[in-house]
């Protein structure tokens, strides 16, 4: 699986959009980009995934650059409950298969 | 319950002892995963089951660690001769096992070896 690089920490004001970047410059054509988050003392939670098109669901939007070497997770209206560690993961699409977590980005949402 | 259940939530054991950690996946999920997480680190993959068989056990650190899933549902992670370095949160996750389906994680078992 390709390696990802994320900033160690970010801050965001409540109600504002949080834009979390991820670099995956060695991604290959059959690898998807996944985002999970982990709120303190809980297990990770799936957010969204995509291959090359932008994706949106009820939690977030995922913007993938045309060359697929980077992506941005957007939380459109951050709340205090969005304070968590956000993990960007790249993996080959499989029927199952492991997720390789890095260090992630600690997002702190301030009142 | 609707989610992945792990028991116990906390386990303290003495160095050298044997421990078993249990995971009850979401009903109908064929894929089951074990991870462990040390303080300040992301989860580290241990083993993945598809049904009853271990499809990938490349993350098990050594032969003191073993996991089973005899009926394709509940799984037990077994650690022999525990060491202080085994102290971590052990996370279990399950998924439908179909292409690109999300993994649902339990709350984890915090293992402390003293």
Interface residues (C-beta under 8 A of the other chain):
Chain A: X32 X41 X42 X43 X44 X45 X46 X49 X85 X87 X93 X94 X95 X96 X97 X98 X99 X100 X101 X102 X103 X104
Chain B: X4 X30 X31 X33 X35 X41 X42 X43 X44 X45 X48 X50 X55 X56 X59 X91 X93 X95 X97 X98 X99 X100 X102 X103 X104 X105 X106 X107 X108
